[in-house]
Amino acid sequence: MNDIVKNIINKISPISDKSFLEIERLLEFETYAKGETFISKNKRNNNEYFVLNGICKSYLINPEGEEITISFFVENSILSPHSTRVSNNKSSYYFKALTELEVASINAVAFEKLMIDNLEIRNFGNAVLFKELQSKVEKEIGLASFTAKERLIAFRQKYKGLENLVPHTDIASYLGITNISLSRLRKDLLE
């Protein structure tokens, strides 16, 4: 499992074995069942997460009580950084396992200290923040300027094969459309 974390890090911003050992000694491993909400909005959460295996989503609940998907996270990726998903020490989102999920976590305060003390780890942390910002901006631009069909095509390019692994209601809410509209678009794209 540690090798998976190391590969995730090196894919984003390579670090030395010595720097990885500093992270490795702080890692904890957790498994969540399909459907389990493992981070709850307005609850304390003090960790950074690496997705080792499985798929999860971040979401909010709208006034009608429906889950609105914000982002998807697949294996070999990193959850939104602690600094972008927590306000006043409480989570701003919910996170739910869409399949059985294995993650590695590290205390965010300890990780921040590593970033201060280690340039390689700081560069990695900054690269993760940049990727998160870039992803949010791309989604925002897509929602504002793409047709629903274009958003679905972009989703398929970004998350190859995910459409067959997660509920279509989650994909529809991520795309800002109804489940019926998603079904029609999927049919249109088959023709």
N, C-alpha and C positions, 0 to 999 in steps of 0.2 A: 504493500500500500504506500509506503514511503516513496518508492520509485515512481508511482503515479503522481504524487504531489510534486516531486522533483521535475518530472516531465512537464507538468502543467506550468510550473514556474518558468522553466527554461524555454518553453514555447512563447512566453510573453516577454521575458527579459532574462537572459541567461545569467546565472550566478555560479560562483565557485562551490566546490564541495564543502569547503570550510564555512561559507556563508549558509549553505543549506543545512549543515549540522546545527546551526543556531536556531533555525526554524524547526527542524526535525525534533529537537528535544522538547519542544512545546506543543507538538501536535497531539490531539486526541481524536479518536475515531468513533463515529456514531452511525447507527443504522436506523432508518425510519421506514415504517410500513407504508404501502401505497395508500394514499388518501389522508395521511397524517399531516396535520399542520404542526410544523416544528419551530416556527417563529410566529408569534402572535402580535398583532398591532397593539400598541400602547402597553406592551410588556417589555421588561428589561431584556436586552440581548447584548452581550459583550464579546461576541466572537466574530472572527473572519472565517469563511468557509471555502473549502475546495470540494467540488463535486467529483467523486471518484467513480461512481457507478450509478446509473439511473437518471431520472429526469424530475425536475421540480419547477415550480412557478412562483413568482411573486404576484400578489393580487391585493385588491381592495374590495370592499363590499359597498355597493351603491345603495341609495336610499330605499330601493325596492328589495334589498336583501340579496341581490345577485352578485356573484363573484365576477370581478372585472380583472382579467389577466393583464399584468403590467409587463412582465418579462418571463422568458423560459430560460432554464439552465440545464444543460445536458452534461453527460459525463465528460471529464477532462476539462472542466471549466471552473470559474470562480463566481460565487454569488456576488451581488452588488456589494461594494466595499462598505464596511461598517459606517464610515463617515457619511455615506450617501443615503443610508437607509435608517439611520437612527437620529432622533431629535430629542433633546433633553433626556438622554439616556434610555429612551424607549423607542421601540421599533415603529417605523412609519407605515410598514406593510405587513401582510401575512405572507408566509412561505409554506407551500404544501408540496409533499412528495406526490408526483403523478404516477410513479412506478416505485417499486422498492428502491430505496435511496441509501447510498453509502457516502458519507462525507468525512473529511478531516477538518477539524476546527483548531483555531489558535486564538487565544485571548487577544482582543483588539488592543488593549493597553500594552501588553507585552510585545505585540507586533509593532506598535508605534515606537516603542523604545528601541527595538531592533532597527527600525528605519532611521532613527536618529543616529544610532551608533555605527551603522554599516551602510556604506554608499551603495553597494550592490543591491541590498535589500530595499533601500530607499528608491533606487531606480526601478526595481520591480514594482513596488507599491505605487509609485507615480504612473507607471505604465498601465497598471490595472485601473487606476482612476481615469486616465485618459481614455482607455477602451470603453469604460462605463459611460463617460460623457459622450463619446462618439456614438455609441449605440443609442443612447437616449435622444440625441439630436437627429439621428437617422430616422428613428421611429416617429418623432415629432414632425419632421418634414414629410414623411410618408403619409401620416394621418391628415396633414393639412393640404397636401398637393397631389397625392396619387388617387386614382380611382380605386374602388374596392378590388377590382381585378388586378390592378398593378400592385396593390398591397399584398394580395395573395401570392402573386408571382415572386415578389421580393421576399416574402416569408419562406417560400419554398427554397429559394436560393440560400437564404441565411441558415435555415434549419432543415437541411436535406433529410427526408424520411420521417421527420417528426410528425407529420400529418397522419401517419399510419400508427402512431404510438400513443397519442394523447387524445383526450376527448375533444370533439370538434367544437363543443360549446366554449372551451378554453381558447381555441384558435380564433373563433368568431369574435369573442370579446376582445382579444388581443388586437385584432384587425379593425375593431370599431364597427362591426356589422352584426346582423342577427344570424342565428344558426341557419335559418331558412335561406338567407342570402348567400351564406357560405356554401350550402348544398347546391344552390343554382350555379354559383361560380365554378365549383368543382366539376359539375356536369358540363358547363360551357367549355371549360378548358380541356375536357376529354374529347370533344368533337373536333 
